[in-house]
Amino acid sequence: MKERKNNRIKNYDYSQNGYYFVTICIKNKYNFFGKIKNNKMFLNKYGKIIEKQWLWLEQHYKYVKLDEYIIMPDHFHGILIIDKTRVFCRDRSRVFCRDRSRVFCRDRSRVFCRDRSRPVSTKSQQKIKPLSELIGAFKMTSSKIIHQNGLKQFFWQRSFYDHIIYDENSLTNIRKYIKNNPIKHML
């Protein structure tokens, strides 16, 4: 049996704060998500499911923030940010004090200010999933919904490509690459 190459950096903690660029492809490169016309991507119903599930990650996991992304006919590019300092109240409201070191939360009828430099109690703290588990959740939920919508032959390619973004220059270049992907796809 052919040995599979490990795509992740050995001993790197992919649940730590950072910007991660990911590319996920459809198995056999089928064009299931829509079409490119005049250098612009037009999503079909399956592409809209992908978009909805990508945005779901940020809603479901408090520590996830999403940046630039593009859904292409046969693949997906996106920047996912893991930020363990993102603190939300139970009602998911978030208001910073002037010095941004504290955050106001409403709890029933009172408003209180929590020190952001101190960890949140473990009872209310969500386990930080590494990048591979977050992408796994995205792939699993999107596949399930697409199958329920009649496209039984849809499958993601095994694994995904990732790149850790270390600096602002790299982030700017990757954002530009994502925005220009429909233009480059036609060339």
N, CA and C atoms as an extended XYZ file, in Angstrom:
561
Properties=species:S:1:pos:R:3:atomname:S:1:resname:S:1:resid:I:1 pbc="F F F"
N         0.842       -1.179        0.000 N   MET     1
C         0.000        0.000        0.000 CA  MET     1
C         0.887        1.242        0.000 C   MET     1
N         0.527        2.224       -0.816 N   LYS     2
C         1.312        3.440       -0.937 CA  LYS     2
C         1.233        4.248        0.358 C   LYS     2
N         2.395        4.711        0.855 N   GLU     3
C         2.421        5.512        2.076 CA  GLU     3
C         2.012        6.941        1.746 C   GLU     3
N         1.116        7.491        2.548 N   ARG     4
C         0.596        8.822        2.317 CA  ARG     4
C         1.504        9.876        2.952 C   ARG     4
N         1.754       10.960        2.203 N   LYS     5
C         2.583       12.058        2.685 CA  LYS     5
C         1.793       12.870        3.717 C   LYS     5
N         2.420       13.205        4.835 N   ASN     6
C         1.775       14.030        5.848 CA  ASN     6
C         1.866       15.490        5.422 C   ASN     6
N         0.716       16.142        5.317 N   ASN     7
C         0.670       17.531        4.864 CA  ASN     7
C         0.952       18.533        5.975 C   ASN     7
N         0.821       18.146        7.203 N   ARG     8
C         0.990       19.070        8.318 CA  ARG     8
C         2.447       19.115        8.777 C   ARG     8
N         2.833       20.217        9.398 N   ILE     9
C         4.181       20.374        9.941 CA  ILE     9
C         4.284       19.545       11.218 C   ILE     9
N         5.297       18.724       11.292 N   LYS    10
C         5.486       17.848       12.440 CA  LYS    10
C         5.680       18.684       13.715 C   LYS    10
N         5.007       18.282       14.775 N   ASN    11
C         5.075       18.900       16.106 CA  ASN    11
C         4.556       20.341       16.160 C   ASN    11
N         3.851       20.793       15.142 N   TYR    12
C         3.260       22.130       15.166 CA  TYR    12
C         1.863       22.031       15.770 C   TYR    12
N         1.532       22.940       16.670 N   ASP    13
C         0.220       22.951       17.309 CA  ASP    13
C        -0.748       23.758       16.442 C   ASP    13
N        -1.565       23.065       15.668 N   TYR    14
C        -2.509       23.716       14.760 CA  TYR    14
C        -3.756       24.237       15.469 C   TYR    14
N        -3.778       24.189       16.795 N   SER    15
C        -4.876       24.817       17.529 CA  SER    15
C        -4.423       26.150       18.118 C   SER    15
N        -3.177       26.528       17.884 N   GLN    16
C        -2.692       27.799       18.429 CA  GLN    16
C        -3.167       28.964       17.567 C   GLN    16
N        -3.155       30.149       18.164 N   ASN    17
C        -3.562       31.354       17.457 CA  ASN    17
C        -2.778       31.481       16.163 C   ASN    17
N        -3.473       31.848       15.110 N   GLY    18
C        -2.788       32.053       13.843 CA  GLY    18
C        -3.746       32.179       12.683 C   GLY    18
N        -3.175       32.583       11.558 N   TYR    19
C        -3.888       32.690       10.295 CA  TYR    19
C        -3.485       31.485        9.451 C   TYR    19
N        -4.492       30.786        8.925 N   TYR    20
C        -4.256       29.576        8.152 CA  TYR    20
C        -4.964       29.686        6.801 C   TYR    20
N        -4.206       29.506        5.728 N   PHE    21
C        -4.765       29.478        4.381 CA  PHE    21
C        -5.015       28.014        4.025 C   PHE    21
N        -6.233       27.712        3.585 N   VAL    22
C        -6.570       26.332        3.242 CA  VAL    22
C        -7.120       26.249        1.818 C   VAL    22
N        -6.836       25.139        1.188 N   THR    23
C        -7.410       24.804       -0.115 CA  THR    23
C        -7.984       23.401        0.001 C   THR    23
N        -9.243       23.258       -0.395 N   ILE    24
C        -9.931       21.980       -0.322 CA  ILE    24
C       -10.503       21.696       -1.709 C   ILE    24
N       -10.238       20.518       -2.233 N   CYS    25
C       -10.673       20.165       -3.595 CA  CYS    25
C       -11.760       19.105       -3.577 C   CYS    25
N       -12.575       19.145       -4.632 N   ILE    26
C       -13.574       18.105       -4.844 CA  ILE    26
C       -12.867       16.892       -5.442 C   ILE    26
N       -13.255       15.725       -4.975 N   LYS    27
C       -12.691       14.485       -5.523 CA  LYS    27
C       -12.956       14.432       -7.029 C   LYS    27
N       -11.940       14.074       -7.789 N   ASN    28
C       -11.984       13.976       -9.255 CA  ASN    28
C       -12.238       15.318       -9.949 C   ASN    28
N       -12.128       16.416       -9.200 N   LYS    29
C       -12.212       17.785       -9.760 CA  LYS    29
C       -13.486       18.059      -10.564 C   LYS    29
N       -14.608       17.505      -10.139 N   TYR    30
C       -15.886       17.804      -10.788 CA  TYR    30
C       -16.291       19.240      -10.483 C   TYR    30
N       -16.951       19.890      -11.442 N   ASN    31
C       -17.426       21.265      -11.255 CA  ASN    31
C       -18.831       21.250      -10.652 C   ASN    31
N       -18.904       21.106       -9.334 N   PHE    32
C       -20.184       20.988       -8.650 CA  PHE    32
C       -20.698       22.297       -8.039 C   PHE    32
N       -19.867       23.315       -7.900 N   PHE    33
C       -20.248       24.492       -7.107 CA  PHE    33
C       -20.735       25.690       -7.909 C   PHE    33
N       -20.661       25.634       -9.217 N   GLY    34
C       -21.120       26.758      -10.027 CA  GLY    34
C       -20.241       26.967      -11.241 C   GLY    34
N       -20.344       28.166      -11.841 N   LYS    35
C       -19.605       28.476      -13.070 CA  LYS    35
C       -18.954       29.850      -12.967 C   LYS    35
N       -17.885       30.006      -13.737 N   ILE    36
C       -17.222       31.303      -13.851 CA  ILE    36
C       -17.667       31.938      -15.160 C   ILE    36
N       -18.182       33.165      -15.046 N   LYS    37
C       -18.580       33.946      -16.222 CA  LYS    37
C       -18.025       35.346      -16.049 C   LYS    37
N       -17.401       35.857      -17.089 N   ASN    38
C       -16.816       37.208      -17.058 CA  ASN    38
C       -15.909       37.408      -15.842 C   ASN    38
N       -15.067       36.426      -15.590 N   ASN    39
C       -14.088       36.460      -14.488 CA  ASN    39
C       -14.726       36.557      -13.103 C   ASN    39
N       -15.972       36.118      -12.988 N   LYS    40
C       -16.662       36.142      -11.695 CA  LYS    40
C       -17.296       34.779      -11.446 C   LYS    40
N       -17.227       34.328      -10.196 N   MET    41
C       -17.789       33.032       -9.830 CA  MET    41
C       -19.263       33.185       -9.487 C   MET    41
N       -20.109       32.351      -10.093 N   PHE    42
C       -21.528       32.322       -9.805 CA  PHE    42
C       -21.845       30.976       -9.162 C   PHE    42
N       -22.267       31.014       -7.909 N   LEU    43
C       -22.538       29.791       -7.150 CA  LEU    43
C       -23.894       29.207       -7.527 C   LEU    43
N       -23.943       27.900       -7.623 N   ASN    44
C       -25.220       27.213       -7.752 CA  ASN    44
C       -25.678       26.838       -6.341 C   ASN    44
N       -26.709       26.017       -6.225 N   LYS    45
C       -27.228       25.693       -4.888 CA  LYS    45
C       -26.198       24.949       -4.039 C   LYS    45
N       -25.336       24.155       -4.670 N   TYR    46
C       -24.325       23.425       -3.907 CA  TYR    46
C       -23.202       24.364       -3.452 C   TYR    46
N       -22.848       25.305       -4.292 N   GLY    47
C       -21.868       26.317       -3.905 CA  GLY    47
C       -22.371       27.170       -2.749 C   GLY    47
N       -23.663       27.455       -2.751 N   LYS    48
C       -24.263       28.238       -1.655 CA  LYS    48
C       -24.262       27.434       -0.348 C   LYS    48
N       -24.407       26.123       -0.453 N   ILE    49
C       -24.312       25.270        0.739 CA  ILE    49
C       -22.899       25.343        1.302 C   ILE    49
N       -21.899       25.289        0.417 N   ILE    50
C       -20.504       25.381        0.857 CA  ILE    50
C       -20.281       26.710        1.578 C   ILE    50
N       -20.770       27.788        0.999 N   GLU    51
C       -20.601       29.104        1.624 CA  GLU    51
C       -21.267       29.162        2.995 C   GLU    51
N       -22.474       28.642        3.071 N   LYS    52
C       -23.214       28.646        4.345 CA  LYS    52
C       -22.457       27.849        5.409 C   LYS    52
N       -21.905       26.698        5.038 N   GLN    53
C       -21.194       25.871        6.021 CA  GLN    53
C       -19.844       26.473        6.392 C   GLN    53
N       -19.207       27.174        5.480 N   TRP    54
C       -17.963       27.868        5.824 CA  TRP    54
C       -18.253       28.949        6.871 C   TRP    54
N       -19.303       29.725        6.643 N   LEU    55
C       -19.680       30.777        7.590 CA  LEU    55
C       -20.155       30.189        8.919 C   LEU    55
N       -20.696       28.977        8.877 N   TRP    56
C       -21.146       28.271       10.087 CA  TRP    56
C       -19.987       28.047       11.061 C   TRP    56
N       -18.783       27.823       10.524 N   LEU    57
C       -17.619       27.597       11.405 CA  LEU    57
C       -17.443       28.751       12.386 C   LEU    57
N       -17.548       29.976       11.888 N   GLU    58
C       -17.367       31.156       12.737 CA  GLU    58
C       -18.512       31.293       13.744 C   GLU    58
N       -19.694       30.902       13.364 N   GLN    59
C       -20.842       30.973       14.266 CA  GLN    59
C       -20.766       29.895       15.346 C   GLN    59
N       -20.289       28.724       14.979 N   HIS    60
C       -20.288       27.567       15.882 CA  HIS    60
C       -19.096       27.539       16.832 C   HIS    60
N       -17.952       28.002       16.363 N   TYR    61
C       -16.733       27.969       17.179 CA  TYR    61
C       -16.332       29.402       17.523 C   TYR    61
N       -16.425       29.749       18.789 N   LYS    62
C       -16.194       31.121       19.256 CA  LYS    62
C       -14.812       31.652       18.886 C   LYS    62
N       -13.848       30.805       18.821 N   TYR    63
C       -12.457       31.200       18.608 CA  TYR    63
C       -12.077       31.267       17.128 C   TYR    63
N       -13.015       31.004       16.241 N   VAL    64
C       -12.742       31.033       14.804 CA  VAL    64
C       -13.238       32.346       14.210 C   VAL    64
N       -12.383       32.938       13.388 N   LYS    65
C       -12.751       34.116       12.601 CA  LYS    65
C       -12.380       33.787       11.165 C   LYS    65
N       -13.239       34.189       10.239 N   LEU    66
C       -12.997       33.905        8.836 CA  LEU    66
C       -12.586       35.181        8.120 C   LEU    66
N       -11.696       35.028        7.189 N   ASP    67
C       -11.181       36.151        6.413 CA  ASP    67
C       -11.609       35.917        4.964 C   ASP    67
N       -10.792       36.303        4.036 N   GLU    68
C       -11.081       36.170        2.603 CA  GLU    68
C       -11.299       34.695        2.242 C   GLU    68
N       -12.256       34.434        1.329 N   TYR    69
C       -12.469       33.080        0.821 CA  TYR    69
C       -13.082       33.157       -0.570 C   TYR    69
N       -12.951       32.074       -1.310 N   ILE    70
C       -13.585       31.969       -2.629 CA  ILE    70
C       -13.988       30.511       -2.851 C   ILE    70
N       -15.183       30.350       -3.372 N   ILE    71
C       -15.663       29.025       -3.760 CA  ILE    71
C       -15.550       28.974       -5.277 C   ILE    71
N       -14.781       28.034       -5.763 N   MET    72
C       -14.558       27.858       -7.194 CA  MET    72
C       -15.388       26.659       -7.664 C   MET    72
N       -15.496       26.428       -8.985 N   PRO    73
C       -16.323       25.307       -9.447 CA  PRO    73
C       -15.920       23.956       -8.856 C   PRO    73
N       -14.615       23.735       -8.661 N   ASP    74
C       -14.156       22.420       -8.210 CA  ASP    74
C       -13.265       22.448       -6.968 C   ASP    74
N       -13.133       23.607       -6.338 N   HIS    75
C       -12.326       23.694       -5.122 CA  HIS    75
C       -12.695       24.933       -4.311 C   HIS    75
N       -12.044       25.069       -3.190 N   PHE    76
C       -12.346       26.147       -2.244 CA  PHE    76
C       -11.038       26.667       -1.669 C   PHE    76
N       -10.910       27.983       -1.533 N   HIS    77
C        -9.787       28.615       -0.844 CA  HIS    77
C       -10.352       29.488        0.271 C   HIS    77
N        -9.699       29.478        1.430 N   GLY    78
C       -10.136       30.358        2.500 CA  GLY    78
C        -9.050       30.588        3.530 C   GLY    78
N        -9.189       31.699        4.234 N   ILE    79
C        -8.297       32.016        5.347 CA  ILE    79
C        -9.112       31.881        6.623 C   ILE    79
N        -8.659       31.019        7.492 N   LEU    80
C        -9.306       30.774        8.776 CA  LEU    80
C        -8.352       31.252        9.867 C   LEU    80
N        -8.886       32.006       10.806 N   ILE    81
C        -8.086       32.543       11.902 CA  ILE    81
C        -8.523       31.861       13.192 C   ILE    81
N        -7.566       31.332       13.922 N   ILE    82
C        -7.840       30.808       15.268 CA  ILE    82
C        -7.346       31.853       16.245 C   ILE    82
N        -8.257       32.319       17.093 N   ASP    83
C        -7.934       33.362       18.072 CA  ASP    83
C        -8.562       32.973       19.407 C   ASP    83
N        -7.749       32.426       20.278 N   LYS    84
C        -8.236       31.952       21.582 CA  LYS    84
C        -8.663       33.093       22.490 C   LYS    84
N        -8.299       34.334       22.144 N   THR    85
C        -8.658       35.464       23.012 CA  THR    85
C       -10.046       36.003       22.709 C   THR    85
N       -10.667       35.509       21.632 N   ARG    86
C       -12.028       35.979       21.316 CA  ARG    86
C       -12.960       35.509       22.421 C   ARG    86
N       -13.524       36.432       23.127 N   VAL    87
C       -14.386       36.093       24.261 CA  VAL    87
C       -15.780       36.625       23.977 C   VAL    87
N       -16.749       35.766       24.124 N   PHE    88
C       -18.132       36.163       23.950 CA  PHE    88
C       -18.899       35.865       25.224 C   PHE    88
N       -19.924       36.624       25.431 N   CYS    89
C       -20.825       36.371       26.547 CA  CYS    89
C       -21.790       35.265       26.115 C   CYS    89
N       -22.607       34.831       27.030 N   ARG    90
C       -23.554       33.765       26.708 CA  ARG    90
C       -24.437       34.136       25.525 C   ARG    90
N       -24.838       35.410       25.448 N   ASP    91
C       -25.692       35.843       24.338 CA  ASP    91
C       -24.865       36.259       23.123 C   ASP    91
N       -23.548       35.987       23.165 N   ARG    92
C       -22.588       36.241       22.092 CA  ARG    92
C       -22.381       37.724       21.814 C   ARG    92
N       -22.822       38.596       22.754 N   SER    93
C       -22.520       40.019       22.606 CA  SER    93
C       -21.079       40.249       23.043 C   SER    93
N       -20.492       41.280       22.522 N   ARG    94
C       -19.099       41.551       22.850 CA  ARG    94
C       -18.875       43.051       22.720 C   ARG    94
N       -18.582       43.711       23.822 N   VAL    95
C       -18.338       45.146       23.817 CA  VAL    95
C       -17.071       45.395       24.607 C   VAL    95
N       -16.113       46.090       24.018 N   PHE    96
C       -14.850       46.336       24.686 CA  PHE    96
C       -14.892       47.612       25.504 C   PHE    96
N       -14.133       47.611       26.609 N   CYS    97
C       -13.896       48.834       27.361 CA  CYS    97
C       -12.934       49.694       26.544 C   CYS    97
N       -12.736       50.922       26.968 N   ARG    98
C       -11.871       51.830       26.206 CA  ARG    98
C       -10.459       51.301       26.022 C   ARG    98
N        -9.898       50.657       27.043 N   ASP    99
C        -8.516       50.185       26.927 CA  ASP    99
C        -8.430       48.816       26.242 C   ASP    99
N        -9.546       48.252       25.819 N   ARG   100
C        -9.650       46.973       25.120 CA  ARG   100
C        -9.059       45.800       25.898 C   ARG   100
N        -8.702       46.015       27.160 N   SER   101
C        -8.190       44.907       27.963 CA  SER   101
C        -9.319       44.217       28.728 C   SER   101
N       -10.495       44.825       28.687 N   ARG   102
C       -11.637       44.246       29.378 CA  ARG   102
C       -12.819       44.206       28.413 C   ARG   102
N       -13.739       43.337       28.681 N   VAL   103
C       -14.909       43.205       27.820 CA  VAL   103
C       -16.163       43.233       28.692 C   VAL   103
N       -17.171       43.973       28.256 N   PHE   104
C       -18.443       44.034       28.973 CA  PHE   104
C       -19.332       42.893       28.522 C   PHE   104
N       -19.999       42.282       29.470 N   CYS   105
C       -20.960       41.231       29.138 CA  CYS   105
C       -22.252       41.502       29.885 C   CYS   105
N       -23.350       41.195       29.250 N   ARG   106
C       -24.641       41.279       29.926 CA  ARG   106
C       -24.968       39.899       30.472 C   ARG   106
N       -25.330       39.830       31.724 N   ASP   107
C       -25.724       38.567       32.330 CA  ASP   107
C       -27.029       38.816       33.064 C   ASP   107
N       -28.097       38.381       32.452 N   ARG   108
C       -29.446       38.641       32.955 CA  ARG   108
C       -29.673       40.140       33.039 C   ARG   108
N       -29.803       40.715       34.206 N   SER   109
C       -30.122       42.139       34.293 CA  SER   109
C       -28.904       43.018       34.568 C   SER   109
N       -27.748       42.427       34.774 N   ARG   110
C       -26.585       43.253       35.106 CA  ARG   110
C       -25.555       43.235       33.986 C   ARG   110
N       -24.722       44.247       33.997 N   VAL   111
C       -23.609       44.321       33.053 CA  VAL   111
C       -22.341       44.263       33.875 C   VAL   111
N       -21.410       43.435       33.458 N   PHE   112
C       -20.151       43.356       34.184 CA  PHE   112
C       -18.999       43.408       33.199 C   PHE   112
N       -17.845       43.679       33.720 N   CYS   113
C       -16.666       43.807       32.879 CA  CYS   113
C       -15.699       42.695       33.260 C   CYS   113
N       -15.292       41.882       32.271 N   ARG   114
C       -14.385       40.784       32.516 CA  ARG   114
C       -12.998       41.146       32.008 C   ARG   114
N       -11.993       40.827       32.783 N   ASP   115
C       -10.603       41.081       32.412 CA  ASP   115
C       -10.214       40.090       31.319 C   ASP   115
N        -9.901       40.595       30.115 N   ARG   116
C        -9.570       39.723       28.980 CA  ARG   116
C        -8.234       39.020       29.159 C   ARG   116
N        -7.371       39.526       30.022 N   SER   117
C        -6.061       38.885       30.191 CA  SER   117
C        -6.152       37.624       31.050 C   SER   117
N        -7.245       37.459       31.759 N   ARG   118
C        -7.435       36.260       32.583 CA  ARG   118
C        -8.219       35.237       31.794 C   ARG   118
N        -7.897       33.973       31.959 N   PRO   119
C        -8.628       32.945       31.200 CA  PRO   119
C       -10.081       32.844       31.640 C   PRO   119
N       -10.921       32.445       30.696 N   VAL   120
C       -12.329       32.209       30.981 CA  VAL   120
C       -12.421       30.918       31.779 C   VAL   120
N       -13.396       30.803       32.651 N   SER   121
C       -13.531       29.577       33.433 CA  SER   121
C       -13.717       28.392       32.497 C   SER   121
N       -13.218       27.244       32.898 N   THR   122
C       -13.256       26.064       32.033 CA  THR   122
C       -14.677       25.597       31.764 C   THR   122
N       -15.615       25.957       32.627 N   LYS   123
C       -17.008       25.558       32.399 CA  LYS   123
C       -17.550       26.191       31.126 C   LYS   123
N       -17.237       27.471       30.904 N   SER   124
C       -17.770       28.157       29.732 CA  SER   124
C       -16.814       28.125       28.546 C   SER   124
N       -15.626       27.587       28.747 N   GLN   125
C       -14.633       27.599       27.685 CA  GLN   125
C       -14.830       26.424       26.734 C   GLN   125
N       -14.771       26.709       25.455 N   GLN   126
C       -14.932       25.694       24.429 CA  GLN   126
C       -13.557       25.103       24.121 C   GLN   126
N       -13.479       23.786       23.941 N   LYS   127
C       -12.216       23.144       23.572 CA  LYS   127
C       -11.785       23.698       22.218 C   LYS   127
N       -10.530       24.067       22.115 N   ILE   128
C        -9.997       24.604       20.870 CA  ILE   128
C        -9.627       23.434       19.957 C   ILE   128
N       -10.335       23.323       18.852 N   LYS   129
C       -10.044       22.250       17.896 CA  LYS   129
C        -8.898       22.695       17.005 C   LYS   129
N        -8.026       21.760       16.633 N   PRO   130
C        -6.978       22.110       15.672 CA  PRO   130
C        -7.579       22.307       14.277 C   PRO   130
N        -6.803       22.907       13.411 N   LEU   131
C        -7.251       23.205       12.055 CA  LEU   131
C        -7.840       21.982       11.357 C   LEU   131
N        -7.198       20.827       11.466 N   SER   132
C        -7.690       19.629       10.764 CA  SER   132
C        -9.087       19.232       11.234 C   SER   132
N        -9.382       19.397       12.511 N   GLU   133
C       -10.721       19.061       13.018 CA  GLU   133
C       -11.751       20.092       12.568 C   GLU   133
N       -11.359       21.359       12.493 N   LEU   134
C       -12.272       22.391       12.003 CA  LEU   134
C       -12.609       22.148       10.536 C   LEU   134
N       -11.600       21.847        9.724 N   ILE   135
C       -11.838       21.560        8.308 CA  ILE   135
C       -12.636       20.265        8.165 C   ILE   135
N       -12.363       19.290        9.030 N   GLY   136
C       -13.136       18.049        9.027 CA  GLY   136
C       -14.609       18.308        9.300 C   GLY   136
N       -14.909       19.187       10.254 N   ALA   137
C       -16.297       19.535       10.568 CA  ALA   137
C       -16.953       20.226        9.374 C   ALA   137
N       -16.213       21.129        8.738 N   PHE   138
C       -16.724       21.821        7.545 CA  PHE   138
C       -17.010       20.826        6.422 C   PHE   138
N       -16.071       19.935        6.150 N   LYS   139
C       -16.238       18.974        5.071 CA  LYS   139
C       -17.389       18.004        5.362 C   LYS   139
N       -17.485       17.544        6.599 N   MET   140
C       -18.519       16.580        6.964 CA  MET   140
C       -19.918       17.201        6.865 C   MET   140
N       -20.092       18.392        7.454 N   THR   141
C       -21.426       19.011        7.449 CA  THR   141
C       -21.838       19.426        6.040 C   THR   141
N       -20.896       19.966        5.264 N   SER   142
C       -21.249       20.389        3.901 CA  SER   142
C       -21.584       19.167        3.039 C   SER   142
N       -20.820       18.090        3.168 N   SER   143
C       -21.103       16.867        2.405 CA  SER   143
C       -22.483       16.318        2.741 C   SER   143
N       -22.787       16.279        4.017 N   LYS   144
C       -24.082       15.741        4.452 CA  LYS   144
C       -25.239       16.543        3.849 C   LYS   144
N       -25.141       17.862        3.900 N   ILE   145
C       -26.220       18.706        3.376 CA  ILE   145
C       -26.315       18.579        1.846 C   ILE   145
N       -25.177       18.521        1.166 N   ILE   146
C       -25.181       18.361       -0.293 CA  ILE   146
C       -25.805       17.016       -0.676 C   ILE   146
N       -25.472       15.956        0.046 N   HIS   147
C       -26.077       14.643       -0.224 CA  HIS   147
C       -27.585       14.688        0.005 C   HIS   147
N       -28.015       15.369        1.087 N   GLN   148
C       -29.447       15.492        1.374 CA  GLN   148
C       -30.178       16.282        0.281 C   GLN   148
N       -29.429       17.134       -0.431 N   ASN   149
C       -30.007       17.930       -1.513 CA  ASN   149
C       -29.886       17.259       -2.879 C   ASN   149
N       -29.572       15.965       -2.889 N   GLY   150
C       -29.653       15.179       -4.108 CA  GLY   150
C       -28.367       14.891       -4.850 C   GLY   150
N       -27.246       15.463       -4.449 N   LEU   151
C       -25.994       15.222       -5.170 CA  LEU   151
C       -25.198       14.144       -4.437 C   LEU   151
N       -25.617       12.907       -4.629 N   LYS   152
C       -25.028       11.771       -3.901 CA  LYS   152
C       -23.606       11.460       -4.352 C   LYS   152
N       -23.209       11.871       -5.559 N   GLN   153
C       -21.872       11.571       -6.062 CA  GLN   153
C       -20.826       12.603       -5.611 C   GLN   153
N       -21.218       13.566       -4.775 N   PHE   154
C       -20.273       14.571       -4.284 CA  PHE   154
C       -19.403       14.002       -3.161 C   PHE   154
N       -18.104       14.195       -3.291 N   PHE   155
C       -17.159       13.858       -2.228 CA  PHE   155
C       -16.011       14.854       -2.270 C   PHE   155
N       -15.554       15.229       -1.099 N   TRP   156
C       -14.335       16.028       -1.019 CA  TRP   156
C       -13.144       15.112       -1.263 C   TRP   156
N       -12.077       15.681       -1.787 N   GLN   157
C       -10.821       14.963       -1.887 CA  GLN   157
C       -10.304       14.734       -0.469 C   GLN   157
N        -9.621       13.650       -0.268 N   ARG   158
C        -9.077       13.344        1.046 CA  ARG   158
C        -8.066       14.419        1.442 C   ARG   158
N        -8.062       14.829        2.695 N   SER   159
C        -7.158       15.813        3.260 CA  SER   159
C        -7.406       17.202        2.659 C   SER   159
N        -6.456       18.097        2.830 N   PHE   160
C        -6.537       19.460        2.312 CA  PHE   160
C        -5.146       20.063        2.370 C   PHE   160
N        -4.955       21.136        1.624 N   TYR   161
C        -3.689       21.860        1.647 CA  TYR   161
C        -3.806       22.988        2.654 C   TYR   161
N        -2.768       23.209        3.442 N   ASP   162
C        -2.773       24.366        4.344 CA  ASP   162
C        -1.434       25.080        4.290 C   ASP   162
N        -1.478       26.346        4.622 N   HIS   163
C        -0.273       27.177        4.703 CA  HIS   163
C        -0.455       28.092        5.909 C   HIS   163
N         0.509       28.102        6.801 N   ILE   164
C         0.466       28.982        7.964 CA  ILE   164
C         0.941       30.361        7.507 C   ILE   164
N         0.146       31.379        7.760 N   ILE   165
C         0.476       32.743        7.343 CA  ILE   165
C         1.214       33.414        8.498 C   ILE   165
N         2.469       33.761        8.252 N   TYR   166
C         3.322       34.290        9.314 CA  TYR   166
C         3.423       35.809        9.369 C   TYR   166
N         3.136       36.494        8.253 N   ASP   167
C         3.328       37.948        8.280 CA  ASP   167
C         2.297       38.657        7.399 C   ASP   167
N         2.240       39.961        7.545 N   GLU   168
C         1.263       40.795        6.844 CA  GLU   168
C         1.445       40.739        5.322 C   GLU   168
N         2.688       40.705        4.866 N   ASN   169
C         2.965       40.646        3.432 CA  ASN   169
C         2.401       39.360        2.821 C   ASN   169
N         2.620       38.246        3.487 N   SER   170
C         2.087       36.967        3.027 CA  SER   170
C         0.556       36.991        3.035 C   SER   170
N        -0.028       37.560        4.078 N   LEU   171
C        -1.488       37.660        4.182 CA  LEU   171
C        -2.043       38.481        3.018 C   LEU   171
N        -1.419       39.597        2.712 N   THR   172
C        -1.857       40.448        1.602 CA  THR   172
C        -1.783       39.697        0.278 C   THR   172
N        -0.692       38.984        0.047 N   ASN   173
C        -0.526       38.224       -1.201 CA  ASN   173
C        -1.552       37.100       -1.322 C   ASN   173
N        -1.835       36.418       -0.228 N   ILE   174
C        -2.817       35.322       -0.260 CA  ILE   174
C        -4.221       35.879       -0.481 C   ILE   174
N        -4.554       36.992        0.153 N   ARG   175
C        -5.862       37.622       -0.089 CA  ARG   175
C        -6.022       37.982       -1.567 C   ARG   175
N        -4.966       38.534       -2.147 N   LYS   176
C        -4.985       38.907       -3.565 CA  LYS   176
C        -5.149       37.657       -4.434 C   LYS   176
N        -4.446       36.587       -4.091 N   TYR   177
C        -4.556       35.323       -4.829 CA  TYR   177
C        -5.997       34.808       -4.789 C   TYR   177
N        -6.614       34.851       -3.616 N   ILE   178
C        -7.996       34.369       -3.467 CA  ILE   178
C        -8.942       35.221       -4.309 C   ILE   178
N        -8.827       36.548       -4.213 N   LYS   179
C        -9.716       37.442       -4.970 CA  LYS   179
C        -9.573       37.251       -6.478 C   LYS   179
N        -8.339       37.000       -6.934 N   ASN   180
C        -8.081       36.877       -8.370 CA  ASN   180
C        -8.216       35.451       -8.887 C   ASN   180
N        -8.605       34.517       -8.056 N   ASN   181
C        -8.680       33.119       -8.466 CA  ASN   181
C        -9.609       32.877       -9.641 C   ASN   181
N       -10.798       33.510       -9.716 N   PRO   182
C       -11.653       33.279      -10.885 CA  PRO   182
C       -11.001       33.737      -12.200 C   PRO   182
N       -10.220       34.799      -12.159 N   ILE   183
C        -9.537       35.298      -13.361 CA  ILE   183
C        -8.470       34.290      -13.789 C   ILE   183
N        -7.674       33.825      -12.824 N   LYS   184
C        -6.580       32.881      -13.114 CA  LYS   184
C        -7.129       31.522      -13.550 C   LYS   184
N        -8.292       31.162      -13.032 N   HIS   185
C        -8.899       29.861      -13.346 CA  HIS   185
C        -9.217       29.744      -14.836 C   HIS   185
N        -9.546       30.858      -15.457 N   MET   186
C        -9.933       30.861      -16.863 CA  MET   186
C        -8.718       30.813      -17.779 C   MET   186
N        -7.537       31.168      -17.286 N   LEU   187
C        -6.336       31.231      -18.138 CA  LEU   187
C        -5.817       29.849      -18.485 C   LEU   187
